[in-house]
């Protein structure tokens, strides 16, 4: 691929996530769930890779999709949903629609992509006829109206942005992702990851009470 990679770490199979901070790494991915859980426990952004690799479509763009609760945001709203009724959850989210949720494990990772997108915006402004933006970010969440408002306001309140947002109201995410065709999808619920991974390279984020973390 012609990548100019100059750094490498070899540890005889031991996990390198402890070196994320000094190496200024934004994300740790592994097929080893124990390593991923320990990295998350230590406060690092981490996920377990599930499913197949992406087919190369020959394009030059990069498409990334995130779940919202337990991924970009923390799982505080998800806990209310799991512990109560849908009605109680909707009432809570409506009452707090203007109150941003605490950031979740991958919010800082999205911030890195937003930084790249701002550079792309500047390039586009300098060359409106020739430069094509390459990075596109989507949120694909089971939230539905009226709970969608808090998700939107949270992302804005954090000073972040996405290009596309899908509020699916609990329907299967797999077919949507099959059309969207992200190069990678992040979700905190294994059942969503399992269905998504049939068509999309997926990452399970074992964060929050639902994952015993």
Rosetta blueprint (number, residue, H / E / L):
1 X L
2 X L
3 X L
4 X L
5 X L
6 X L
7 X L
8 X L
9 X L
10 X L
11 X L
12 X L
13 X L
14 X L
15 X L
16 X L
17 X H
18 X H
19 X H
20 X H
21 X H
22 X H
23 X H
24 X L
25 X L
26 X L
27 X L
28 X E
29 X E
30 X E
31 X L
32 X L
33 X H
34 X H
35 X H
36 X H
37 X H
38 X H
39 X H
40 X H
41 X H
42 X L
43 X L
44 X L
45 X L
46 X E
47 X E
48 X E
49 X E
50 X E
51 X L
52 X L
53 X L
54 X L
55 X L
56 X L
57 X L
58 X L
59 X L
60 X L
61 X L
62 X E
63 X E
64 X E
65 X E
66 X E
67 X L
68 X L
69 X E
70 X L
71 X L
72 X L
73 X E
74 X L
75 X L
76 X H
77 X H
78 X H
79 X H
80 X H
81 X H
82 X H
83 X H
84 X L
85 X L
86 X H
87 X H
88 X H
89 X H
90 X H
91 X H
92 X H
93 X H
94 X H
95 X H
96 X L
97 X L
98 X L
99 X L
100 X L
101 X L
102 X L
103 X E
104 X L
105 X L
106 X L
107 X H
108 X H
109 X H
110 X H
111 X H
112 X H
113 X H
114 X H
115 X H
116 X H
117 X H
118 X H
119 X H
120 X H
121 X H
122 X H
123 X H
124 X H
125 X H
126 X H
127 X L
128 X L
129 X L
130 X L
131 X L
132 X L
133 X L
134 X L
135 X E
136 X E
137 X E
138 X E
139 X E
140 X E
141 X E
142 X L
143 X L
144 X L
145 X L
146 X L
147 X L
148 X H
149 X H
150 X H
151 X H
152 X H
153 X H
154 X H
155 X H
156 X H
157 X H
158 X L
159 X L
160 X L
161 X L
162 X L
163 X L
164 X E
165 X E
166 X E
167 X E
168 X L
169 X L
170 X L
171 X L
172 X L
173 X H
174 X H
175 X H
176 X H
177 X H
178 X H
179 X H
180 X H
181 X L
182 X L
183 X L
184 X E
185 X E
186 X E
187 X E
188 X L
189 X L
190 X H
191 X H
192 X H
193 X H
194 X H
195 X H
196 X H
197 X L
198 X L
199 X L
200 X L
201 X L
202 X E
203 X E
204 X E
205 X L
206 X L
207 X L
208 X L
209 X H
210 X H
211 X H
212 X L
213 X L
